[in-house]
Amino acid sequence: MKKRKVPHTFVIVFAIIVIAAVLTWIIPPGKYVSEQVGDETVMTFHYLDELNAGGVSTGSTTAEFHAEPQTWQIFSAFYKGFVKQSNIIVFILIIGGAFWIMNKSKAIDMGIHSFLKFTKRLERSPLMQKIGVNNIVIILIMLLFSLFGSVFGMSEETIAFALIIIPLAVSMGYDSIVGLCMVYVAAHIGFSGAMLNPFTIGIAQGIAEIPLFTGIGYRAVCWAILTVVGIIFVLWYANKVKKNPQSSIMYEDDAYWRKSAEVKEEELERYTPRKAWFVFAFLTAVLIVFSVLYPMTTLKIGNSETTLPLLPIGTALFILLSIVTLRKTVHYFVLTLLFATVYFLVIGVLGYDWYIMEIASLFLVLGIASGLSVDKSASDIAKLFLEGMGDILSAAVIVGLAGGIVIILQDGGIIDTILYGLSKSMSNMGKIASAEIMYGIQTLINIVIPSGSAKAAITMPIMAPFSDLIGISRQSTVVAFQFGDGFTNMITPTSGVLMAALGVARIPWEKWVRFIWKFILVLIVIGALLLIPTVTMQLAGF
């Protein structure tokens, strides 16, 4: 009997686009609009026919509410999806090119070998043998990325870090899924249990008209519980793969990563070209100039601000580490460039409101500097950059294709209609049931609108006043929003970040779903349980 093959990810995503188009013929289009009722502005739902008839005064033109059933648009959605997700697509291509250059320097290979030697030395300790050094590595990395997701909403940045952590995970005897979990899943668990995330908590609380970042105490408890559950799940799966590598659904696909990890330490020649010293001198001069121009940096974390001389500190550390590493081998210097990139990335995000463009530019500098340091010519660097972009092109294409799903739903005008239908189900329910239904609605809506800020803008003006009517605190509504916004980000094909992360990890979406769906269900259930105390107990800030 011939084994049935799972369709290619492209085929699955295109099939979802077709299904979305069919729904635009079944579900009537409509839209939430803001209307002035007395002294208040409220969001009310109207079907498209009513809006076009001019029966609603919104202060907007009817052209804004144009929608029609989708047919041939399933093909144009591919183009529009590329346009919609262009920032992430360009980010992926630049990251792919930059890391390809850095990988060709063999610096990552040298770093992994050095790290594995260090862990083997630690394993001589009886205590470490009992705990497991690899377990500690997984726990520390996941804690770090979960904290990043909780504090400043790390999401797109995980795409770049996946290219670093996955080779490490494979070299440690795990698979690419473990590597992606250590970065992407950890960050999005933190994103779900956010304490200070300005893109979700900040926007949602602002729209709900409650003090920003209040209720942080209970959300910190939620973050800790979700993170511990996530770590336990990944440790369980990692040890399962460690004992039997062929039990991994990615065993055959991971041949790419295993091959890249086959470089032996003795094959790595230690050398330091003169050009590497020039790169060091140039970057040092640039960093000194920026340290003079920006001697103090104000980090904004929630409502608190801390001002520190972070650029001068980073510059001093870069100079010291570079001198030490250049005297050993250029590979360690390239790793120093990588660590400096991560350091300045965090400062840029927290202190200077950096986003995708700035982060991509920073990694582009990393790629060029790495190439020059290992004595590559400008033409060689350009060729390697194009090779890297070509190698990761499929990841960029799937992001554009997945973006087409949202385009179809938007152009068909049915997203708000779906939300309206779900919100009506909350009528005549008890407090706990209403809170859970809010959570369910946010979870379902997140499948088609994975953007937290966009979903907050659409749903919070509806949910916040409704919570007043049924006697639930607006803070509870925000918690329902953040849980609903976070968990399904890790499985929905409409998430450009997920599809990009899977693309760079070379994990087909259908295999990822097979791996993650049970864990997502566990998180959803835990979220439902954590939501109950926000209704039944007197919590600080609620």
Residue pairs with C-beta under 8 A, 6 or more apart in sequence:
6 508
6 510
6 511
7 15
7 510
8 508
9 398
9 502
9 508
9 509
9 510
10 397
10 398
10 401
12 493
12 509
12 510
13 398
13 401
13 402
13 404
13 405
13 493
13 499
13 509
14 74
14 401
16 405
16 493
17 74
17 77
17 401
17 404
17 405
17 408
18 74
20 70
20 405
20 408
20 409
20 412
21 69
21 70
21 71
21 73
21 74
21 408
21 412
23 409
23 412
23 414
24 67
24 68
24 69
24 70
24 408
24 409
24 411
24 412
24 413
24 414
25 69
25 70
27 412
27 414
27 417
27 418
28 47
28 48
28 49
28 414
28 417
29 47
29 48
29 67
29 68
29 412
29 413
29 414
29 417
30 45
30 46
30 47
30 48
30 413
30 414
30 416
30 417
30 420
31 45
31 46
31 48
31 51
31 65
31 413
31 416
32 43
32 44
32 45
32 416
32 419
32 420
32 458
32 461
32 462
33 43
33 44
33 46
33 51
33 56
33 58
33 60
33 65
34 41
34 42
34 43
34 58
34 461
35 41
35 42
35 43
35 44
35 56
35 57
35 58
42 461
42 465
43 461
43 462
44 56
45 416
45 417
45 420
46 55
46 56
47 417
48 65
48 67
48 413
50 56
51 58
51 62
51 65
52 62
52 65
54 62
65 413
66 413
67 411
67 412
67 413
67 414
68 411
68 412
68 413
69 412
70 77
70 408
70 411
70 412
73 407
73 408
73 411
74 404
74 408
77 404
77 405
77 407
77 408
77 411
78 400
78 401
78 404
80 403
80 404
80 407
81 399
81 400
81 401
81 402
81 403
81 404
81 405
81 406
81 407
82 89
82 400
82 403
84 403
84 406
84 407
85 399
85 400
85 402
85 403
85 496
87 356
87 357
88 156
88 356
88 399
88 496
88 497
88 500
89 396
89 399
89 400
90 360
91 156
91 159
91 356
91 359
91 360
91 500
92 159
92 392
92 395
92 396
92 399
92 500
92 503
92 504
93 389
93 392
93 393
93 396
94 360
94 363
94 364
94 389
95 159
95 160
95 163
95 360
95 363
95 392
95 504
96 388
96 389
96 391
96 392
96 393
96 395
96 396
96 504
97 364
97 367
97 384
97 385
97 386
97 387
97 388
97 389
97 392
98 363
98 364
98 366
98 367
98 368
98 370
98 385
98 388
99 160
99 163
99 363
99 367
99 388
100 367
100 384
100 385
100 387
100 388
100 389
100 391
101 367
101 368
101 370
101 371
101 376
101 381
101 384
101 385
101 388
102 108
102 334
102 338
102 366
102 367
102 370
103 260
104 371
104 374
104 376
104 384
105 330
105 331
105 334
105 370
105 371
105 373
105 374
106 263
106 268
106 331
107 330
107 331
107 332
107 334
107 335
107 338
107 370
108 164
108 167
108 335
109 261
109 263
109 268
109 331
110 265
110 268
110 329
110 331
110 332
110 335
111 331
111 332
111 335
112 167
112 168
112 171
112 261
113 265
113 268
115 168
116 171
116 172
119 133
119 134
119 137
119 172
122 128
122 133
123 129
123 133
128 136
134 172
134 173
134 238
134 242
135 235
135 238
135 239
137 172
138 178
138 182
138 231
138 234
138 235
138 238
139 231
139 235
141 165
141 182
141 183
141 186
142 181
142 182
142 185
142 186
142 227
142 230
142 231
142 234
143 186
143 227
143 231
144 186
145 154
145 158
145 161
145 182
145 183
145 186
145 187
145 190
146 186
146 187
146 189
146 190
146 223
146 227
146 230
147 190
148 154
148 157
148 187
148 190
148 346
149 155
149 186
149 187
149 188
149 189
149 190
149 191
149 192
149 194
149 197
150 190
150 191
150 193
150 194
150 195
150 196
150 197
150 223
151 190
151 194
151 195
151 196
151 197
151 301
151 302
152 196
152 197
152 198
152 301
152 349
152 350
153 191
153 194
153 197
153 198
153 199
153 200
153 452
154 187
154 190
154 191
154 349
155 187
155 188
155 191
155 489
155 497
156 355
156 356
156 359
156 497
156 500
157 187
157 345
157 349
157 359
158 183
158 184
158 187
158 188
158 497
158 501
159 497
159 500
159 501
159 504
160 359
160 363
161 183
162 179
162 180
162 183
162 184
162 501
162 504
162 505
163 504
164 338
165 179
165 180
165 182
165 183
166 176
166 179
166 180
166 257
166 505
167 179
167 257
167 260
167 261
168 179
169 175
169 176
169 178
169 179
169 182
170 176
170 179
170 254
170 257
170 258
170 261
171 261
173 241
173 242
173 245
174 238
174 241
174 242
175 241
175 245
175 248
175 250
175 251
175 254
176 250
176 253
176 254
176 257
176 505
176 506
176 507
177 237
177 241
177 248
177 249
177 250
177 505
177 507
177 512
177 515
178 234
178 237
178 238
178 241
179 505
180 501
180 502
180 505
180 507
181 230
181 234
181 237
182 234
183 501
184 490
184 498
184 501
185 230
185 234
185 490
185 516
186 227
186 230
186 231
186 234
188 486
188 489
188 490
189 226
189 227
189 230
189 486
189 523
190 223
190 227
191 197
191 200
191 452
191 485
191 486
191 489
192 226
192 482
192 483
192 485
192 486
192 487
192 489
192 523
192 527
193 219
193 222
193 223
193 224
193 225
193 226
193 227
193 482
193 483
193 486
194 200
194 201
194 219
194 223
194 482
194 486
195 201
195 213
195 216
195 219
195 220
195 223
195 302
196 202
196 213
196 216
196 301
196 302
197 452
197 482
198 302
199 452
199 453
200 452
200 453
200 456
200 481
200 482
200 485
200 486
201 212
201 213
201 219
201 478
201 482
202 212
202 213
203 452
203 453
203 456
203 457
203 460
204 456
204 460
204 478
204 481
204 482
205 211
205 212
205 213
205 214
205 475
205 478
206 212
207 456
207 457
207 460
207 461
207 464
208 460
208 464
208 474
208 475
208 477
208 478
209 464
209 474
210 474
210 475
210 478
212 302
212 303
213 302
213 303
214 475
214 541
215 475
215 478
215 479
215 539
215 540
215 541
215 542
216 302
216 541
217 539
217 540
217 541
218 479
218 533
218 534
218 539
218 540
218 541
218 542
219 479
219 482
222 479
222 530
225 526
225 530
226 523
226 526
226 527
229 522
229 523
229 526
230 523
233 519
233 522
237 515
240 247
241 247
241 248
245 251
248 254
249 511
249 514
249 515
250 507
250 511
253 506
253 507
253 508
253 511
254 506
256 506
257 506
268 331
270 328
270 329
270 331
271 329
271 330
272 326
272 327
272 328
272 329
272 330
272 333
273 330
273 373
273 374
273 375
275 372
275 373
275 375
276 326
276 330
276 333
276 372
276 373
276 374
276 375
277 326
278 372
279 369
279 372
279 373
280 322
280 323
280 326
280 333
283 318
283 337
283 369
284 315
284 318
284 319
284 322
287 311
287 314
287 315
287 318
288 315
290 311
290 315
291 311
291 312
291 315
294 311
295 309
295 311
295 312
296 307
296 308
296 309
297 307
297 308
297 309
297 310
297 311
297 347
297 351
297 352
298 305
298 306
298 307
298 351
299 305
299 306
299 307
299 308
299 310
299 347
299 350
299 351
300 350
300 351
301 350
310 347
310 351
311 347
314 340
314 343
314 344
314 347
317 340
317 343
318 336
318 340
321 336
321 339
322 333
322 336
324 332
325 332
325 333
325 335
325 336
326 332
326 333
330 373
330 374
333 373
334 370
334 373
334 374
337 366
337 369
337 370
337 373
338 366
341 362
341 363
341 365
341 366
344 362
345 354
345 359
345 362
348 354
348 358
348 359
348 362
349 355
349 359
352 358
367 381
367 385
367 388
368 381
371 380
371 381
371 384
372 381
376 384
392 503
392 504
394 503
395 499
395 500
395 502
395 503
395 504
396 500
396 503
398 499
398 500
398 502
398 503
398 509
399 496
399 499
399 500
399 503
402 493
402 494
402 495
402 496
402 499
403 494
403 496
405 448
405 493
405 494
406 448
406 449
406 494
409 415
409 448
415 445
415 448
415 449
415 458
416 458
418 444
418 445
418 448
419 441
419 445
419 458
419 459
419 462
422 437
422 440
422 441
422 444
422 445
423 441
423 462
423 463
423 466
425 437
425 441
426 434
426 437
426 438
426 441
426 466
426 470
429 437
429 470
431 470
431 471
431 472
431 535
432 532
432 535
432 536
434 467
434 470
434 472
435 472
435 476
435 477
435 480
435 531
435 532
435 534
435 535
436 480
436 528
436 531
438 463
438 467
438 477
438 480
438 481
438 484
439 480
439 483
439 484
439 527
439 528
439 531
440 484
441 459
441 484
442 455
442 459
442 480
442 481
442 483
442 484
442 485
443 483
443 484
443 487
443 488
443 524
444 484
445 455
445 458
445 459
445 484
446 455
446 484
446 485
446 486
446 487
446 488
446 489
446 492
447 488
447 492
447 494
448 492
448 494
449 455
449 458
449 494
450 488
450 489
450 492
450 494
450 495
450 496
450 497
450 498
452 485
452 486
455 481
455 485
456 481
456 485
459 481
460 477
460 478
460 481
463 477
463 480
463 481
464 474
464 477
467 473
467 474
467 476
467 477
468 474
472 535
473 534
473 535
473 542
475 534
475 541
475 542
476 531
476 534
476 535
476 542
479 530
479 531
479 534
480 531
483 527
483 530
483 531
484 527
487 520
487 523
487 524
487 527
488 520
489 495
489 497
489 498
490 498
490 516
490 520
491 498
491 512
491 513
491 516
491 517
491 520
492 498
493 499
493 509
499 509
502 508
502 509
502 512
533 539
534 542
